[in-house]
Amino acid sequence: MSPERKYLGEFEQMVAAAVLRRGDKAYGVSIIETIEERTGRPMSSGALSVTLDRMEKKGLLRSSLGDADDGRGGRPRRYVQLTAEGLEAAAGAWSVLLRLWLCLGVAYEG
């Protein structure tokens, strides 16, 4: 773990999981669709944009612009991927939650 450990809030954890699930096709709309489908929670593009910016500033993810898209008025998509530090933070968050739930004797039977 790096000297300054990075913690992920609940929404950042959902974003990280959606980015991992989408792989190299992770961009705004695909991330929103993944989170909404998996959680049933509505999400705004503004909230996602702010979160992606914050996570990038923390060094948890990096972004790159794709080719311009005629369907988007010529604007390129912003693709994102977790950095090694972001993956470590996501794994750490998952591990902490798992330990907390397991100590309660709660089992997921999803």
Contacts in CASP RR format, 6 or more apart in sequence:
PFRMAT RR
TARGET T0000
AUTHOR 0000-0000-0000
METHOD contacts of the structure
MODEL  1
MSPERKYLGEFEQMVAAAVLRRGDKAYGVSIIETIEERTGRPMSSGALSV
TLDRMEKKGLLRSSLGDADDGRGGRPRRYVQLTAEGLEAAAGAWSVLLRL
WLCLGVAYEG
1 88 0 8 1.000
2 85 0 8 1.000
2 88 0 8 1.000
5 89 0 8 1.000
6 58 0 8 1.000
6 59 0 8 1.000
6 60 0 8 1.000
6 85 0 8 1.000
6 86 0 8 1.000
6 88 0 8 1.000
6 89 0 8 1.000
7 89 0 8 1.000
7 93 0 8 1.000
8 16 0 8 1.000
8 60 0 8 1.000
8 89 0 8 1.000
8 90 0 8 1.000
8 93 0 8 1.000
9 93 0 8 1.000
11 47 0 8 1.000
11 51 0 8 1.000
12 51 0 8 1.000
12 54 0 8 1.000
12 55 0 8 1.000
12 60 0 8 1.000
13 90 0 8 1.000
13 93 0 8 1.000
13 94 0 8 1.000
14 35 0 8 1.000
14 39 0 8 1.000
15 31 0 8 1.000
15 35 0 8 1.000
15 48 0 8 1.000
15 51 0 8 1.000
15 52 0 8 1.000
15 55 0 8 1.000
16 55 0 8 1.000
16 60 0 8 1.000
16 61 0 8 1.000
16 82 0 8 1.000
16 86 0 8 1.000
16 89 0 8 1.000
16 90 0 8 1.000
16 93 0 8 1.000
17 38 0 8 1.000
17 90 0 8 1.000
18 26 0 8 1.000
18 30 0 8 1.000
18 31 0 8 1.000
18 34 0 8 1.000
18 35 0 8 1.000
18 38 0 8 1.000
19 26 0 8 1.000
19 31 0 8 1.000
19 61 0 8 1.000
19 80 0 8 1.000
19 81 0 8 1.000
19 82 0 8 1.000
20 82 0 8 1.000
20 87 0 8 1.000
20 90 0 8 1.000
21 34 0 8 1.000
22 30 0 8 1.000
22 31 0 8 1.000
22 34 0 8 1.000
23 81 0 8 1.000
24 79 0 8 1.000
24 81 0 8 1.000
25 79 0 8 1.000
26 79 0 8 1.000
26 80 0 8 1.000
26 81 0 8 1.000
27 77 0 8 1.000
27 78 0 8 1.000
27 79 0 8 1.000
27 80 0 8 1.000
28 45 0 8 1.000
28 48 0 8 1.000
28 49 0 8 1.000
28 52 0 8 1.000
28 77 0 8 1.000
28 78 0 8 1.000
28 80 0 8 1.000
29 45 0 8 1.000
31 48 0 8 1.000
31 80 0 8 1.000
32 43 0 8 1.000
32 45 0 8 1.000
32 48 0 8 1.000
35 41 0 8 1.000
35 43 0 8 1.000
36 42 0 8 1.000
36 43 0 8 1.000
52 61 0 8 1.000
52 63 0 8 1.000
52 78 0 8 1.000
52 80 0 8 1.000
55 61 0 8 1.000
55 86 0 8 1.000
56 62 0 8 1.000
56 63 0 8 1.000
56 80 0 8 1.000
59 83 0 8 1.000
59 85 0 8 1.000
59 86 0 8 1.000
60 82 0 8 1.000
60 83 0 8 1.000
60 85 0 8 1.000
60 86 0 8 1.000
60 89 0 8 1.000
61 80 0 8 1.000
61 81 0 8 1.000
61 82 0 8 1.000
61 83 0 8 1.000
61 86 0 8 1.000
62 80 0 8 1.000
62 81 0 8 1.000
62 83 0 8 1.000
63 78 0 8 1.000
63 79 0 8 1.000
63 80 0 8 1.000
63 81 0 8 1.000
64 78 0 8 1.000
64 79 0 8 1.000
65 76 0 8 1.000
65 77 0 8 1.000
65 78 0 8 1.000
65 79 0 8 1.000
66 76 0 8 1.000
66 77 0 8 1.000
66 78 0 8 1.000
66 79 0 8 1.000
67 76 0 8 1.000
68 74 0 8 1.000
68 75 0 8 1.000
68 76 0 8 1.000
69 75 0 8 1.000
69 76 0 8 1.000
69 77 0 8 1.000
82 90 0 8 1.000
101 108 0 8 1.000
END
